[in-house]
Amino acid sequence: MIDPGKYVIDPGSTEISNIDLDAEEVYLPDGRRLTEELARELAGQTLEEIRRRNLIPGRKSLTGGAVHSPRVQFRVPADLQAKAEERAKREGKTVSKLAREALERYLAS
């Protein structure tokens, strides 16, 4: 499996530009020549690993595993939104977490 950490580029020491990997020779740390085909394969494997680890921006699944959590949306008056944001900030959590906790308490009663 691909370890993306092995392919981190130090921005201070490397210039990034588009090149034709089939025309120019670039070698990976393990000695393999990087071709356009191998670059596509590595990019695909890295994306699979990112998805497997649920590293795509956003929080980890609340449902568990690789399943995306369902989203619930509803509208509130501006003053209620402001109160929720203030309370969430004071408690060090997001408005989403605050709303989840409130809904859980309501449904448990």
C-alpha positions in Angstrom: 0.0 0.0 0.0 1.1 3.6 -0.7 2.3 5.7 2.2 1.6 9.3 1.1 4.0 10.6 3.7 6.9 9.2 1.7 6.0 11.5 -1.2 5.7 14.9 0.6 7.5 17.7 -1.2 9.5 20.3 0.7 8.3 23.5 -0.8 11.5 25.3 0.2 13.8 23.0 -1.7 11.8 21.9 -4.7 10.4 23.6 -7.8 7.1 22.2 -9.0 6.4 22.2 -12.7 4.5 20.1 -15.2 6.7 17.7 -17.0 6.2 14.8 -19.5 7.2 11.8 -17.3 7.6 9.6 -20.4 10.1 12.0 -21.9 12.0 13.1 -18.7 13.4 10.6 -16.2 12.2 11.0 -12.7 12.9 8.3 -10.1 11.0 7.4 -6.9 12.8 6.9 -3.6 12.6 3.1 -4.1 14.5 3.4 -7.4 11.5 2.9 -9.8 11.2 5.2 -12.7 8.1 7.4 -12.5 6.1 7.3 -15.8 2.8 8.9 -16.6 1.1 5.5 -16.2 2.7 4.8 -12.8 1.9 8.4 -11.7 -1.8 7.7 -12.5 -1.6 4.4 -10.7 0.0 6.0 -7.6 -2.5 8.8 -7.6 -5.4 6.3 -7.7 -3.9 4.2 -4.9 -3.4 7.3 -2.8 -7.0 8.5 -3.4 -8.2 5.0 -2.4 -6.1 5.2 0.8 -7.4 8.7 1.6 -11.0 7.4 1.2 -10.3 4.3 3.2 -8.9 6.4 6.1 -11.8 8.8 5.7 -9.3 11.6 5.2 -11.4 13.5 2.8 -12.2 17.0 4.2 -14.9 16.9 6.9 -15.3 14.9 10.0 -15.1 11.1 10.4 -18.2 9.1 9.8 -20.7 9.2 12.7 -22.3 6.1 11.3 -19.0 4.1 11.4 -16.7 2.6 8.9 -16.5 4.0 5.4 -20.2 5.0 5.4 -21.0 8.7 5.1 -23.2 10.0 7.8 -26.6 11.2 6.7 -27.1 15.0 6.8 -30.1 16.7 8.4 -30.7 20.4 7.6 -33.3 22.8 8.8 -33.9 26.5 9.0 -33.9 28.6 12.2 -34.4 32.3 12.9 -31.2 34.4 12.9 -31.4 35.0 16.7 -31.5 31.2 17.4 -28.5 30.7 15.1 -26.6 33.4 16.9 -27.4 31.8 20.3 -26.4 28.4 19.0 -23.1 29.7 17.7 -22.4 31.5 20.9 -23.2 28.4 23.1 -21.2 26.1 20.8 -18.2 28.5 21.0 -18.4 28.7 24.8 -18.5 24.9 25.1 -15.7 24.4 22.5 -17.8 22.5 20.0 -19.4 23.0 16.6 -23.0 24.0 16.1 -23.5 20.6 14.5 -22.3 18.8 17.6 -24.5 21.0 19.8 -27.5 20.3 17.6 -26.8 16.5 17.6 -26.6 16.5 21.4 -29.8 18.5 21.7 -31.7 16.2 19.3 -30.3 13.1 21.1 -31.5 14.5 24.5 -34.9 15.4 23.0 -35.5 12.0 21.5 -34.3 10.2 24.6 -36.9 12.0 26.7 
